[in-house]
Amino acid sequence: IRYKLQKEGVDAHNIICTDLPGSNNHVFSIFGLGKDAVADAPSTWGNKAVIVDGWCNIVMKAKDAIEYYENIFKADIKKSGLTLYDWFI
């Protein structure tokens, strides 16, 4: 998804989420990050950040998606090892 977004001129990144119970790593794409955004701190992503996740079939504001993930994975996503993973398309 990141590749397709970037092809359309969108500054997108992949984030990998590790240490989720009952799951291996989970990767999603994000765009609209604030200029001071830090990958492992969703509170810094800003109100315009949007998550696109082909695995979960969602496109949501990042803050809503984090809540959604926490319900699905039964984990505190903010403590699950979020890192930029941009070499993975």
C-alpha positions in Angstrom: 0.0 0.0 0.0 2.8 2.4 0.8 4.3 1.9 -2.7 0.9 2.8 -4.3 0.4 5.8 -2.1 3.9 7.1 -2.8 3.4 6.5 -6.5 0.4 9.0 -6.2 2.7 11.5 -4.5 1.6 10.8 -0.9 4.3 10.8 1.8 3.5 7.5 3.3 5.4 5.2 5.6 5.1 1.7 6.9 5.0 1.0 10.6 5.6 -2.4 12.0 3.9 -3.4 15.3 5.7 -6.1 17.2 5.1 -8.1 20.4 1.4 -8.5 19.8 -0.2 -11.4 21.7 -1.4 -14.2 19.4 0.1 -12.6 16.3 3.4 -12.1 14.6 4.4 -8.7 13.5 1.7 -6.5 12.0 2.5 -3.9 9.3 0.3 -1.0 8.2 0.8 2.2 6.2 0.4 5.7 7.5 0.3 9.1 5.9 -0.4 12.6 7.0 2.1 12.5 9.9 2.9 15.7 11.7 6.4 17.1 11.0 7.6 16.2 14.6 6.0 12.7 14.5 7.9 9.8 16.2 7.1 6.3 14.9 6.8 4.7 18.3 4.7 7.5 19.9 1.2 7.7 18.3 0.4 10.8 20.4 2.9 12.7 18.2 1.4 11.6 14.9 -1.1 14.5 14.7 -4.8 14.8 13.9 -4.3 14.4 10.1 -2.5 11.0 10.3 -4.4 8.2 8.5 -3.7 4.5 8.7 -4.3 2.3 5.7 -4.2 -1.4 6.5 -4.7 -4.0 3.9 -4.5 -6.9 6.4 -7.3 -5.5 8.5 -9.1 -3.9 5.6 -9.3 -0.5 7.1 -8.7 3.2 6.3 -9.1 5.2 9.5 -7.8 8.3 11.3 -4.7 7.0 13.2 -6.2 7.7 16.6 -9.3 5.6 15.8 -7.2 2.9 14.2 -5.1 2.5 17.3 -8.2 2.0 19.4 -9.5 -0.5 16.8 -6.1 -2.4 16.9 -6.2 -2.5 20.7 -9.6 -4.1 20.6 -8.6 -6.7 17.9 -5.2 -7.6 19.3 -6.1 -7.1 23.0 -2.9 -5.2 23.5 -1.6 -1.7 24.3 -0.4 -0.8 20.8 1.6 2.1 22.1 3.7 -0.4 24.0 4.0 -3.0 21.2 7.2 -1.9 19.6 6.1 0.5 16.9 8.9 1.4 14.4 9.2 2.7 10.9 9.6 -0.1 8.5 10.0 1.8 5.2 12.1 -0.7 3.4 9.2 -3.1 3.3 6.8 -2.2 0.5 
